[in-house]
Amino acid sequence: MIDVLLGLQWGDEGKGKIVDFLAAKYDVIARFQGGPNAGHTLYVNGNKIVLHTIPSGVFHQHCLNLIGNGVVIDPVTLNKEIEAIVPLQSDLLSRLFVSQRAHLIVPTHRALDAASESSKGHEKIGSTLKGIGPAYMDKTGRNGLRVGDILSKNFHRKYEALKAKHLEILARYEHVINWEELEAPFFDAIEKMRSLQIVNAEYWLEDQLKKGKNILAEGAQGSMLDIDFGTYPYVTSSNTVAGGVCSGLGVSPSKVRDVIGITKAYCTRVGSGPFPTELVGEEGDALRKAGAEFGATTGRPRRCGWIDLVALKYAVMLSGVTKLIITKADVMDGFNPIKAAVAYNIEGKVTKELPYDLCDVDIAPVYKEFPGWDNPIGLCKTFDELPEVFKSYCTYVAQYLNTNIAYISNGTGRDQLLKVMSEMPTPTR
């Protein structure tokens, strides 16, 4: 069967560490959407490693790793990742598979991304400028290049046709980056990609399922960045909710078992867009410093705020989350009180529903306060050792979201993941 792991906020929830931990239970880890704007951070033997395209199971030698058709791939970024990982995992290439249907990011995609974002002025959406949006636009516009095309004798003709289309569009913009200097590294990386295990991934996955293999579908970004259900237009270009697994890997909904959702004990967001519980000033700075909140991909400081249970319950509902994991609980040490948004006040009306357009309304979060704790959570080795006030907080969160909390992450280390014991009341469904 297939289990799904995804972020429930605006990304950066700590998915990389969780996949790395859970990988021991799975035979295959499969990325189903997103591109090199993802940054899944792992700490392996004291070394910090950030994965952008390659699934997070690469440091488990029993795991096969698939880059699915729903991912858009920058060949240069992928090649750099491979070169960084091979010295640490010499058998990587024998365990890495790439869907022939995954789309490619070409140099002019990055130029289009930068030119479009620059032209928006104060209305920038906060793009990572990796060319991901334009690549997905070409995918839906039926102009894109796919991984399988690099094996075709017509690849260069297809590439030139796509580039010509892009240059017509770029001629309309005032500021265009030097995309020509990106071409030589691109074609070098394409040549190296041709030696990878490029597969018909739908059949490959079906074969794994017939063999009784356990598969974990790994999401990127977060649910509130979903192209359909996120805070549009400040969203990514793919479906980040559980429904994206079926189209992003080519698998049947009937094959999905558990949906594991990841949330921080607070909220963060990178770039522009609505953020109802954002903290500005000293409180926001203190939370950012405590959580070391800087983007794994961009290095940009993240906007920080209290946990938003209204948005979180919406994300849980969309994906049918069966297991919740709360990360970075230790960051809340020293904050007193702890706050959680339990409703929104929108123009005098209190609601627990996420509005259609968060950009077009004035939202005042309605907060519930919880007492802080004295004992540092990061020092706890078991769930029983956690402060009682924190356990009460977790019980409230589980009941509000009507789902079960499975683990609490209380630090960056691989071993800092506490299994929630049965004493916590089980929500009623």
Secondary structure as GFF3:
##gff-version 3
##sequence-region A 1 429
A	DSSP	beta_strand	2	7	.	.	.	ID=ss1
A	DSSP	alpha_helix	15	22	.	.	.	ID=ss2
A	DSSP	three_ten_helix	23	25	.	.	.	ID=ss3
A	DSSP	beta_strand	28	31	.	.	.	ID=ss4
A	DSSP	beta_strand	40	44	.	.	.	ID=ss5
A	DSSP	beta_strand	47	51	.	.	.	ID=ss6
A	DSSP	beta_strand	64	67	.	.	.	ID=ss7
A	DSSP	beta_strand	72	73	.	.	.	ID=ss8
A	DSSP	alpha_helix	75	85	.	.	.	ID=ss9
A	DSSP	alpha_helix	92	95	.	.	.	ID=ss10
A	DSSP	beta_strand	96	99	.	.	.	ID=ss11
A	DSSP	beta_strand	103	104	.	.	.	ID=ss12
A	DSSP	alpha_helix	107	119	.	.	.	ID=ss13
A	DSSP	three_ten_helix	121	123	.	.	.	ID=ss14
A	DSSP	alpha_helix	132	140	.	.	.	ID=ss15
A	DSSP	three_ten_helix	147	151	.	.	.	ID=ss16
A	DSSP	alpha_helix	155	170	.	.	.	ID=ss17
A	DSSP	three_ten_helix	179	182	.	.	.	ID=ss18
A	DSSP	alpha_helix	183	193	.	.	.	ID=ss19
A	DSSP	beta_strand	197	199	.	.	.	ID=ss20
A	DSSP	alpha_helix	201	210	.	.	.	ID=ss21
A	DSSP	beta_strand	215	218	.	.	.	ID=ss22
A	DSSP	three_ten_helix	223	225	.	.	.	ID=ss23
A	DSSP	alpha_helix	244	249	.	.	.	ID=ss24
A	DSSP	three_ten_helix	253	255	.	.	.	ID=ss25
A	DSSP	beta_strand	256	264	.	.	.	ID=ss26
A	DSSP	beta_strand	267	269	.	.	.	ID=ss27
A	DSSP	alpha_helix	282	291	.	.	.	ID=ss28
A	DSSP	beta_strand	303	305	.	.	.	ID=ss29
A	DSSP	beta_strand	307	308	.	.	.	ID=ss30
A	DSSP	alpha_helix	309	319	.	.	.	ID=ss31
A	DSSP	beta_strand	323	327	.	.	.	ID=ss32
A	DSSP	three_ten_helix	329	332	.	.	.	ID=ss33
A	DSSP	beta_strand	338	346	.	.	.	ID=ss34
A	DSSP	beta_strand	349	351	.	.	.	ID=ss35
A	DSSP	three_ten_helix	358	360	.	.	.	ID=ss36
A	DSSP	beta_strand	363	370	.	.	.	ID=ss37
A	DSSP	three_ten_helix	377	379	.	.	.	ID=ss38
A	DSSP	three_ten_helix	383	385	.	.	.	ID=ss39
A	DSSP	alpha_helix	388	401	.	.	.	ID=ss40
A	DSSP	beta_strand	404	409	.	.	.	ID=ss41
A	DSSP	beta_strand	417	419	.	.	.	ID=ss42
###
